[in-house]
Amino acid sequence: MKLFGNNIEIKCEYCANSADAPSGYICKLRKSIKNGKCRKFKYNPTLRVPKSTEALPEFKKEDFEI
């Protein structure tokens, strides 16, 4: 079983064969995603950016009164 499961969505952001460009990610091997698949996709977990968490709401003293 892979680090984030076996069903990893294929994105150039997570591929070891991609490079960051001003217009987005490009493939170093000049491949592209077709029908949700890429023959040269190689998952690299270090390229994954964690999702940020939502901030907690602000509470007032009145919220805790009975």
trRosetta pair geometry for C-beta under 8 A, 3 or more apart (Angstrom, degrees):
i j d omega theta_ij theta_ji phi_ij phi_ji
1 5 6.9 -34 -173 -127 99 36
1 6 6.2 -86 -137 -48 69 94
2 5 6.2 -10 69 83 92 17
2 6 5.8 130 17 -87 104 49
2 8 6.7 -65 97 -30 150 122
2 43 7.0 41 -166 79 144 154
3 45 5.0 -17 73 -79 157 150
4 8 5.8 86 83 -93 110 104
4 45 6.7 158 -19 -112 109 109
4 48 7.4 130 -44 -82 151 170
5 8 6.6 154 78 -57 79 72
8 14 7.0 -130 168 118 124 159
8 43 5.6 46 100 -103 164 143
10 14 8.0 -133 -148 59 35 114
10 15 7.9 40 -164 -66 74 109
10 33 6.0 156 120 -122 118 121
10 36 6.2 127 42 177 121 61
10 37 6.5 115 10 -114 168 30
10 38 5.7 169 179 12 137 101
10 41 5.2 -55 -139 -121 110 163
11 14 5.2 77 69 12 90 98
11 15 7.3 -150 97 -23 47 92
12 15 5.3 -52 -146 19 43 123
12 18 4.4 131 180 -106 85 149
12 24 7.6 73 78 150 139 98
12 25 3.8 168 118 105 121 134
12 26 7.5 45 -180 -52 147 5
12 27 6.5 -104 -128 -66 117 80
12 33 7.2 -117 -46 -31 92 117
13 18 7.1 -81 -81 86 13 159
13 25 5.8 -148 -74 -39 54 155
13 47 6.3 175 152 142 63 114
13 48 7.7 89 126 -102 102 50
13 49 7.8 -68 167 6 128 100
14 43 5.7 -10 143 -138 111 71
14 44 6.2 177 174 51 60 67
14 45 7.7 11 -157 -93 102 33
14 47 5.3 161 -128 85 42 115
14 48 5.7 24 -110 -74 101 83
15 18 4.3 91 74 -14 103 109
15 25 7.7 125 42 161 106 140
15 27 7.3 -22 104 -110 150 85
15 38 7.4 -32 -99 85 145 151
15 40 7.9 67 -165 114 131 80
15 41 5.4 -93 -109 -141 113 68
15 42 6.1 87 -157 53 74 59
15 43 7.1 -57 -102 -93 48 34
15 44 6.7 64 166 11 14 100
15 47 7.5 -53 41 63 29 162
16 42 4.3 -49 34 94 111 109
16 43 7.4 30 -19 92 95 12
16 44 4.1 120 -71 -47 84 124
16 47 7.6 -164 -81 -17 53 136
17 27 5.8 20 125 -154 102 80
17 28 5.1 -129 -179 40 72 99
17 29 5.2 -22 -179 -3 133 111
17 31 7.4 28 118 34 141 117
17 40 5.5 -27 31 138 170 111
17 41 7.5 -126 32 -115 118 29
17 42 5.9 94 -18 30 99 105
18 25 4.7 11 178 179 130 115
18 26 6.7 150 -156 76 77 32
18 27 5.7 -50 -100 -98 71 50
18 28 6.7 -161 -104 -12 16 85
18 47 7.9 99 60 -157 112 164
19 25 7.0 152 73 -156 35 68
19 26 5.6 -25 61 64 87 85
19 27 7.9 127 16 -132 79 7
19 28 5.6 92 -21 -64 108 93
20 25 6.1 -42 -103 -101 49 72
21 24 6.2 1 66 65 92 39
21 25 6.7 139 21 -117 85 18
21 26 4.9 37 -11 -7 135 112
23 26 7.9 55 70 -51 96 106
27 30 5.8 -180 94 -63 105 11
27 31 4.8 -112 154 49 163 68
27 32 6.7 -138 2 -72 141 49
27 38 7.8 -161 -99 -160 143 140
27 40 7.2 101 -164 81 128 129
29 40 5.0 -92 72 144 154 170
31 38 5.6 109 133 -163 124 103
31 39 6.4 -129 -147 50 145 85
31 40 4.7 154 5 30 162 122
32 38 7.0 -135 118 -111 21 104
33 36 6.7 7 175 -123 106 16
33 37 6.9 147 -156 66 70 22
33 38 4.9 -59 -96 -58 64 105
33 41 7.9 54 -96 -68 89 122
34 37 6.3 -37 72 64 64 76
34 38 7.4 115 19 -87 68 59
37 41 7.6 -122 -171 -1 52 133
38 41 4.0 104 75 -43 106 102
44 47 4.7 63 94 0 105 111
44 48 8.0 -175 101 -23 61 80
45 48 5.5 -37 -162 7 52 120
59 63 4.8 -102 -163 48 93 151
59 64 7.2 62 164 -36 127 99
60 63 5.2 118 58 -13 69 98
61 64 6.4 -69 -168 38 42 102
61 65 7.2 50 142 -36 70 103
62 65 5.6 -46 -151 14 45 118
